[in-house]
């Protein structure tokens, strides 16, 4: 049996030292059967990016006009042929045995749509901090309902056929596109979890901001409502009800986050962010009404189809 190949997709629009570290962590993998495609999504100096990638055997660059991270990841998917795909952000790092651990786990249980893992946080200098995150084994319905945190895109090793089946990444989304993709995977089948920290997620000034957190909540709400709508359109009542519960949980938690956001904006004397966070925190009543409305619609669809049990897809068909 031939060794399982992995395509590693890196979307970037910049050339910086973090990218060199990210690619070096792939180069150091104990699983040697990988290829890297770096998608240059409109970087300011394409030739400099070419030089960085040239230092990694098995890696190549494709250039395109800026289209956003979803378009770049889709381009990377289209450029590959391997049965498994991993996504590497241009400032994250992998433990040397990341691919080997995940590939071996998937080979032992190939019906899973993806394998994910725990991870740790690193700062701008690459130093670990905080407690990281866990990756407990859970049914996909618990991810859809929001009972369990979604597997993180940076830890996913995904079957290519499943990526194609769900349509890749939604290029209309500039934020929450990773969770949108993972939720669509969860509507197809189950994940395999490795509760071992295999990925270092970098947090630094360039990717953490208070206005960004607000924009992320806004995008997540729109994404979840769109997911519910699509589930109802195809009369997948199981998914619609689970996603409705996810939206309810999200709105409750985000109202608390918004209150914290107002305090932070006050300390920073940021009037615009303070006003936006205050508006968000003050909208639980209309949000709750919208959630109740989606529940009524889902119940009507359930009655119309005559189902007495929830339909659930699998990855075998």
C-alpha positions as a Markdown table, in Angstrom:
| # | Residue | x | y | z |
|---|---|---|---|---|
| 1 | Unk | 0.0 | 0.0 | 0.0 |
| 2 | Unk | 1.5 | 3.4 | -1.0 |
| 3 | Unk | 2.2 | 5.9 | 1.7 |
| 4 | Unk | -0.6 | 8.4 | 2.2 |
| 5 | Unk | 0.2 | 11.8 | 0.7 |
| 6 | Unk | -0.7 | 15.1 | 2.2 |
| 7 | Unk | -1.2 | 18.5 | 0.5 |
| 8 | Unk | -0.3 | 21.4 | 2.8 |
| 9 | Unk | -2.1 | 24.7 | 1.8 |
| 10 | Unk | -0.6 | 28.0 | 3.0 |
| 11 | Unk | -2.5 | 31.2 | 2.2 |
| 12 | Unk | -0.6 | 34.4 | 2.6 |
| 13 | Unk | -0.5 | 38.0 | 1.4 |
| 14 | Unk | 2.8 | 39.0 | 3.0 |
| 15 | Unk | 6.4 | 38.0 | 3.3 |
| 16 | Unk | 7.7 | 38.0 | 6.9 |
| 17 | Unk | 9.8 | 36.0 | 9.3 |
| 18 | Unk | 6.8 | 34.1 | 10.6 |
| 19 | Unk | 6.3 | 32.5 | 7.2 |
| 20 | Unk | 9.9 | 31.2 | 7.3 |
| 21 | Unk | 9.2 | 29.6 | 10.7 |
| 22 | Unk | 5.9 | 28.1 | 9.5 |
| 23 | Unk | 7.5 | 26.5 | 6.5 |
| 24 | Unk | 10.5 | 25.3 | 8.6 |
| 25 | Unk | 8.1 | 23.4 | 10.8 |
| 26 | Unk | 6.7 | 21.6 | 7.8 |
| 27 | Unk | 10.2 | 20.8 | 6.6 |
| 28 | Unk | 10.9 | 19.3 | 10.0 |
| 29 | Unk | 8.0 | 16.8 | 9.8 |
| 30 | Unk | 8.7 | 13.2 | 10.6 |
| 31 | Unk | 6.1 | 12.2 | 7.9 |
| 32 | Unk | 7.9 | 12.8 | 4.7 |
| 33 | Unk | 5.0 | 12.4 | 2.2 |
| 34 | Unk | 3.8 | 15.9 | 1.8 |
| 35 | Unk | 3.8 | 18.7 | -0.7 |
| 36 | Unk | 3.3 | 22.4 | 0.1 |
| 37 | Unk | 1.5 | 25.0 | -2.1 |
| 38 | Unk | 1.8 | 28.6 | -0.9 |
| 39 | Unk | -0.9 | 30.7 | -2.4 |
| 40 | Unk | 0.3 | 34.3 | -2.8 |
| 41 | Unk | -2.9 | 36.3 | -2.4 |
| 42 | Unk | -1.6 | 39.6 | -3.7 |
| 43 | Unk | 1.5 | 40.0 | -1.6 |
| 44 | Unk | 3.5 | 43.3 | -2.1 |
| 45 | Unk | 6.7 | 41.5 | -3.1 |
| 46 | Unk | 6.0 | 38.2 | -5.0 |
| 47 | Unk | 9.7 | 37.7 | -5.9 |
| 48 | Unk | 10.7 | 37.8 | -2.2 |
| 49 | Unk | 8.0 | 35.2 | -1.4 |
| 50 | Unk | 9.4 | 33.0 | -4.2 |
| 51 | Unk | 12.8 | 33.1 | -2.5 |
| 52 | Unk | 11.4 | 32.1 | 0.9 |
| 53 | Unk | 9.5 | 29.1 | -0.5 |
| 54 | Unk | 12.4 | 28.0 | -2.7 |
| 55 | Unk | 14.2 | 27.0 | 0.5 |
| 56 | Unk | 11.7 | 24.3 | 1.2 |
| 57 | Unk | 12.0 | 21.2 | -1.0 |
| 58 | Unk | 8.5 | 20.0 | -2.1 |
| 59 | Unk | 7.0 | 23.5 | -1.9 |
| 60 | Unk | 5.9 | 25.8 | -4.6 |
| 61 | Unk | 4.1 | 29.2 | -5.0 |
| 62 | Unk | 1.1 | 30.1 | -7.0 |
| 63 | Unk | 0.4 | 33.8 | -7.4 |
| 64 | Unk | -3.1 | 35.4 | -7.7 |
| 65 | Unk | -4.7 | 38.8 | -7.3 |
| 66 | Unk | -5.9 | 39.5 | -3.8 |
| 67 | Unk | -9.2 | 37.6 | -3.2 |
| 68 | Unk | -9.1 | 36.9 | 0.5 |
| 69 | Unk | -8.2 | 33.9 | 2.6 |
| 70 | Unk | -11.1 | 31.7 | 1.4 |
| 71 | Unk | -10.2 | 32.2 | -2.3 |
| 72 | Unk | -6.6 | 31.5 | -1.5 |
| 73 | Unk | -7.4 | 28.3 | 0.3 |
| 74 | Unk | -9.7 | 27.2 | -2.5 |
| 75 | Unk | -6.9 | 27.9 | -5.0 |
| 76 | Unk | -4.5 | 25.8 | -2.9 |
| 77 | Unk | -7.1 | 22.9 | -2.8 |
| 78 | Unk | -7.5 | 23.1 | -6.6 |
| 79 | Unk | -3.7 | 22.9 | -7.1 |
| 80 | Unk | -3.4 | 19.6 | -5.2 |
| 81 | Unk | -4.3 | 15.9 | -5.7 |
| 82 | Unk | -3.4 | 14.2 | -2.4 |
| 83 | Unk | -6.2 | 12.4 | -0.5 |
| 84 | Unk | -5.5 | 14.4 | 2.7 |
| 85 | Unk | -5.2 | 18.2 | 3.1 |
| 86 | Unk | -3.8 | 20.3 | 5.9 |
| 87 | Unk | -4.1 | 24.1 | 6.3 |
| 88 | Unk | -1.2 | 26.0 | 7.7 |
| 89 | Unk | -1.6 | 29.7 | 8.6 |
| 90 | Unk | 1.4 | 31.8 | 7.6 |
| 91 | Unk | 2.4 | 32.5 | 11.2 |
| 92 | Unk | 1.7 | 29.2 | 13.0 |
| 93 | Unk | 4.0 | 26.3 | 13.6 |
| 94 | Unk | 3.7 | 22.5 | 13.8 |
| 95 | Unk | 5.2 | 20.0 | 16.1 |
| 96 | Unk | 7.5 | 17.7 | 14.1 |
| 97 | Unk | 5.2 | 14.7 | 14.5 |
| 98 | Unk | 2.0 | 16.5 | 13.7 |
| 99 | Unk | 1.4 | 14.9 | 10.2 |
| 100 | Unk | 2.6 | 11.5 | 11.2 |
| 101 | Unk | 0.3 | 11.4 | 14.2 |
| 102 | Unk | -2.7 | 12.5 | 12.3 |
| 103 | Unk | -2.1 | 10.5 | 9.2 |
| 104 | Unk | -1.6 | 7.3 | 11.2 |
| 105 | Unk | -4.8 | 8.0 | 13.2 |
| 106 | Unk | -6.8 | 8.6 | 10.0 |
| 107 | Unk | -5.4 | 5.4 | 8.3 |
| 108 | Unk | -6.7 | 3.4 | 11.3 |
| 109 | Unk | -10.2 | 5.0 | 10.9 |
| 110 | Unk | -10.6 | 6.4 | 7.4 |
| 111 | Unk | -14.4 | 6.9 | 7.6 |
| 112 | Unk | -13.8 | 10.1 | 9.6 |
| 113 | Unk | -14.1 | 13.3 | 7.6 |
| 114 | Unk | -11.1 | 14.9 | 9.3 |
| 115 | Unk | -8.6 | 14.6 | 12.2 |
| 116 | Unk | -8.0 | 17.5 | 14.6 |
| 117 | Unk | -5.8 | 18.0 | 17.6 |
| 118 | Unk | -5.2 | 20.2 | 20.6 |
| 119 | Unk | -2.7 | 23.1 | 20.4 |
| 120 | Unk | -0.8 | 25.8 | 22.2 |
| 121 | Unk | -0.5 | 29.5 | 21.9 |
| 122 | Unk | 2.7 | 31.3 | 21.1 |
| 123 | Unk | 3.5 | 35.0 | 21.2 |
| 124 | Unk | 5.2 | 37.2 | 18.6 |
| 125 | Unk | 8.6 | 35.8 | 19.7 |
| 126 | Unk | 7.5 | 32.2 | 19.4 |
| 127 | Unk | 7.3 | 31.7 | 23.2 |
| 128 | Unk | 4.4 | 29.6 | 24.5 |
| 129 | Unk | 1.9 | 31.2 | 26.8 |
| 130 | Unk | -1.5 | 30.4 | 28.3 |
| 131 | Unk | -3.1 | 27.0 | 28.6 |
| 132 | Unk | -3.8 | 26.2 | 24.9 |
| 133 | Unk | -6.9 | 24.3 | 23.9 |
| 134 | Unk | -8.2 | 20.7 | 24.2 |
| 135 | Unk | -9.5 | 18.4 | 21.5 |
| 136 | Unk | -11.9 | 16.0 | 23.2 |
| 137 | Unk | -13.6 | 13.3 | 21.1 |
| 138 | Unk | -17.2 | 14.3 | 20.4 |
| 139 | Unk | -20.0 | 13.6 | 18.0 |
| 140 | Unk | -20.5 | 16.1 | 15.2 |
| 141 | Unk | -23.9 | 17.0 | 16.4 |
| 142 | Unk | -22.3 | 18.5 | 19.5 |
| 143 | Unk | -20.2 | 20.7 | 17.3 |
| 144 | Unk | -23.2 | 21.8 | 15.3 |
| 145 | Unk | -25.2 | 22.7 | 18.4 |
| 146 | Unk | -22.3 | 24.6 | 20.0 |
| 147 | Unk | -22.1 | 22.2 | 23.0 |
| 148 | Unk | -18.4 | 21.5 | 22.1 |
| 149 | Unk | -15.9 | 24.1 | 20.7 |
| 150 | Unk | -15.4 | 23.6 | 16.9 |
| 151 | Unk | -12.2 | 21.8 | 15.8 |
| 152 | Unk | -9.8 | 24.5 | 14.8 |
| 153 | Unk | -9.0 | 24.9 | 11.1 |
| 154 | Unk | -5.3 | 25.1 | 11.9 |
| 155 | Unk | -5.3 | 21.6 | 13.3 |
| 156 | Unk | -7.5 | 19.9 | 10.7 |
| 157 | Unk | -6.3 | 17.1 | 8.4 |
| 158 | Unk | -9.2 | 16.7 | 6.0 |
| 159 | Unk | -10.2 | 14.2 | 3.4 |
| 160 | Unk | -9.9 | 15.8 | -0.1 |
| 161 | Unk | -13.1 | 14.2 | -1.3 |
| 162 | Unk | -15.0 | 15.8 | 1.7 |
| 163 | Unk | -13.5 | 19.2 | 1.0 |
| 164 | Unk | -14.9 | 18.9 | -2.5 |
| 165 | Unk | -18.2 | 17.6 | -1.4 |
| 166 | Unk | -18.9 | 20.6 | 0.9 |
| 167 | Unk | -17.7 | 23.0 | -1.8 |
| 168 | Unk | -14.5 | 24.3 | -0.1 |
| 169 | Unk | -14.5 | 27.7 | 1.6 |
| 170 | Unk | -17.2 | 30.3 | 1.2 |
| 171 | Unk | -15.4 | 33.2 | -0.7 |
| 172 | Unk | -18.1 | 35.7 | 0.3 |
| 173 | Unk | -16.9 | 35.5 | 3.9 |
| 174 | Unk | -13.9 | 37.5 | 5.0 |
| 175 | Unk | -14.3 | 36.4 | 8.7 |
| 176 | Unk | -15.7 | 33.2 | 10.2 |
| 177 | Unk | -14.9 | 31.4 | 7.0 |
| 178 | Unk | -13.0 | 28.7 | 8.9 |
| 179 | Unk | -15.9 | 27.9 | 11.3 |
| 180 | Unk | -18.3 | 28.0 | 8.3 |
| 181 | Unk | -16.2 | 25.4 | 6.6 |
| 182 | Unk | -15.8 | 23.2 | 9.7 |
| 183 | Unk | -19.6 | 23.3 | 10.4 |
| 184 | Unk | -20.2 | 22.1 | 6.8 |
| 185 | Unk | -17.8 | 19.2 | 7.4 |
| 186 | Unk | -19.7 | 18.4 | 10.6 |
| 187 | Unk | -22.9 | 18.0 | 8.6 |
| 188 | Unk | -21.3 | 15.3 | 6.5 |
| 189 | Unk | -19.6 | 13.1 | 9.1 |
| 190 | Unk | -17.6 | 12.6 | 12.2 |
| 191 | Unk | -14.2 | 14.0 | 13.4 |
| 192 | Unk | -11.4 | 12.1 | 15.0 |
| 193 | Unk | -9.8 | 13.9 | 17.9 |
| 194 | Unk | -6.2 | 13.7 | 19.1 |
| 195 | Unk | -6.0 | 15.4 | 22.5 |
| 196 | Unk | -2.3 | 16.2 | 22.1 |
| 197 | Unk | -0.9 | 19.7 | 21.3 |
| 198 | Unk | 0.4 | 19.4 | 17.7 |
| 199 | Unk | 0.0 | 23.0 | 16.5 |
| 200 | Unk | 1.3 | 26.3 | 17.8 |
| 201 | Unk | -1.1 | 29.2 | 17.1 |
| 202 | Unk | 0.6 | 32.5 | 17.1 |
| 203 | Unk | -1.2 | 35.5 | 18.7 |
| 204 | Unk | 0.3 | 38.9 | 18.1 |
| 205 | Unk | -0.6 | 42.6 | 17.5 |
| 206 | Unk | -1.3 | 41.9 | 13.8 |
| 207 | Unk | -4.1 | 39.4 | 14.4 |
| 208 | Unk | -5.7 | 40.5 | 17.7 |
| 209 | Unk | -7.8 | 43.6 | 18.2 |
| 210 | Unk | -10.9 | 44.8 | 19.9 |
| 211 | Unk | -12.6 | 46.0 | 16.7 |
| 212 | Unk | -11.6 | 42.7 | 15.1 |
| 213 | Unk | -13.4 | 40.8 | 17.9 |
| 214 | Unk | -16.6 | 42.8 | 17.2 |
| 215 | Unk | -16.4 | 42.2 | 13.5 |
| 216 | Unk | -15.8 | 38.5 | 14.2 |
| 217 | Unk | -19.0 | 38.3 | 16.2 |
| 218 | Unk | -21.0 | 40.1 | 13.5 |
| 219 | Unk | -19.6 | 37.7 | 10.9 |
| 220 | Unk | -20.3 | 34.7 | 13.0 |
| 221 | Unk | -23.9 | 35.6 | 13.5 |
| 222 | Unk | -24.4 | 36.2 | 9.8 |
| 223 | Unk | -22.7 | 32.9 | 9.0 |
| 224 | Unk | -24.8 | 30.9 | 11.5 |
| 225 | Unk | -28.0 | 32.4 | 10.2 |
| 226 | Unk | -27.0 | 31.5 | 6.6 |
| 227 | Unk | -26.2 | 28.0 | 7.7 |
| 228 | Unk | -29.6 | 27.6 | 9.3 |
| 229 | Unk | -31.2 | 29.0 | 6.1 |
| 230 | Unk | -29.4 | 26.6 | 3.8 |
| 231 | Unk | -30.3 | 23.6 | 6.1 |
| 232 | Unk | -33.9 | 24.6 | 5.9 |
| 233 | Unk | -33.8 | 25.1 | 2.1 |
| 234 | Unk | -32.7 | 21.5 | 1.7 |
| 235 | Unk | -35.1 | 20.3 | 4.4 |
| 236 | Unk | -32.3 | 19.0 | 6.7 |
| 237 | Unk | -34.2 | 19.6 | 9.9 |
| 238 | Unk | -31.6 | 17.9 | 12.1 |
| 239 | Unk | -28.9 | 20.3 | 11.0 |
| 240 | Unk | -31.3 | 23.3 | 11.2 |
| 241 | Unk | -32.3 | 22.6 | 14.8 |
| 242 | Unk | -28.7 | 21.9 | 16.0 |
| 243 | Unk | -27.5 | 25.1 | 14.3 |
| 244 | Unk | -30.3 | 27.1 | 15.9 |
| 245 | Unk | -29.1 | 25.9 | 19.3 |
| 246 | Unk | -25.6 | 27.0 | 18.3 |
| 247 | Unk | -26.9 | 30.4 | 17.4 |
| 248 | Unk | -28.7 | 30.7 | 20.7 |
| 249 | Unk | -25.6 | 29.8 | 22.6 |
| 250 | Unk | -23.5 | 32.2 | 20.6 |
| 251 | Unk | -25.8 | 35.2 | 21.1 |
| 252 | Unk | -25.8 | 34.6 | 24.8 |
| 253 | Unk | -22.1 | 34.3 | 25.1 |
| 254 | Unk | -21.4 | 37.2 | 22.7 |
| 255 | Unk | -23.6 | 39.6 | 24.7 |
| 256 | Unk | -21.3 | 39.0 | 27.7 |
| 257 | Unk | -18.2 | 39.5 | 25.4 |
| 258 | Unk | -19.7 | 42.8 | 24.2 |
| 259 | Unk | -20.1 | 44.0 | 27.8 |
| 260 | Unk | -16.4 | 43.3 | 28.4 |
| 261 | Unk | -15.7 | 45.1 | 25.1 |
| 262 | Unk | -17.4 | 48.2 | 26.3 |
| 263 | Unk | -15.1 | 48.3 | 29.3 |
| 264 | Unk | -12.0 | 47.8 | 27.1 |
| 265 | Unk | -13.1 | 50.5 | 24.7 |
| 266 | Unk | -13.6 | 52.9 | 27.6 |
| 267 | Unk | -10.2 | 52.3 | 28.9 |
| 268 | Unk | -8.8 | 52.8 | 25.4 |
| 269 | Unk | -11.0 | 56.0 | 24.9 |
| 270 | Unk | -12.3 | 54.4 | 21.7 |
| 271 | Unk | -15.7 | 56.0 | 21.3 |
| 272 | Unk | -16.6 | 54.2 | 18.1 |
| 273 | Unk | -15.9 | 50.7 | 19.5 |
| 274 | Unk | -17.6 | 51.6 | 22.7 |
| 275 | Unk | -20.8 | 52.6 | 20.9 |
| 276 | Unk | -20.7 | 49.5 | 18.7 |
| 277 | Unk | -20.2 | 47.1 | 21.6 |
| 278 | Unk | -22.9 | 48.8 | 23.6 |
| 279 | Unk | -25.4 | 48.4 | 20.7 |
| 280 | Unk | -24.4 | 44.7 | 20.5 |
| 281 | Unk | -24.8 | 44.1 | 24.2 |
| 282 | Unk | -28.2 | 45.8 | 24.2 |
| 283 | Unk | -29.9 | 43.6 | 21.5 |
| 284 | Unk | -30.8 | 40.3 | 23.3 |
| 285 | Unk | -34.6 | 40.7 | 22.8 |
| 286 | Unk | -34.6 | 41.0 | 19.0 |
| 287 | Unk | -31.9 | 38.3 | 18.8 |
| 288 | Unk | -34.0 | 35.9 | 20.9 |
| 289 | Unk | -37.0 | 36.6 | 18.7 |
| 290 | Unk | -35.0 | 35.8 | 15.6 |
| 291 | Unk | -33.9 | 32.5 | 17.2 |
| 292 | Unk | -37.5 | 31.6 | 18.1 |
| 293 | Unk | -38.6 | 32.4 | 14.6 |
| 294 | Unk | -36.0 | 30.0 | 13.1 |
| 295 | Unk | -37.2 | 27.3 | 15.5 |
| 296 | Unk | -40.8 | 27.7 | 14.3 |
| 297 | Unk | -39.6 | 27.5 | 10.7 |
| 298 | Unk | -37.7 | 24.3 | 11.4 |
| 299 | Unk | -40.7 | 22.8 | 13.2 |
| 300 | Unk | -42.9 | 23.6 | 10.3 |
| 301 | Unk | -40.4 | 21.9 | 8.0 |
| 302 | Unk | -40.3 | 18.9 | 10.3 |
| 303 | Unk | -44.1 | 18.6 | 10.2 |
| 304 | Unk | -44.2 | 19.0 | 6.4 |
| 305 | Unk | -41.8 | 16.2 | 5.8 |
| 306 | Unk | -43.5 | 13.9 | 8.3 |
| 307 | Unk | -40.2 | 12.9 | 9.9 |
| 308 | Unk | -40.3 | 11.4 | 13.4 |
| 309 | Unk | -36.5 | 11.2 | 13.7 |
| 310 | Unk | -33.7 | 13.5 | 12.8 |
| 311 | Unk | -31.9 | 12.8 | 9.5 |
| 312 | Unk | -28.1 | 12.5 | 9.8 |
| 313 | Unk | -25.6 | 12.3 | 6.9 |
| 314 | Unk | -22.5 | 10.2 | 6.8 |
| 315 | Unk | -19.3 | 10.2 | 4.8 |
| 316 | Unk | -19.8 | 6.7 | 3.4 |
| 317 | Unk | -22.1 | 7.5 | 0.5 |
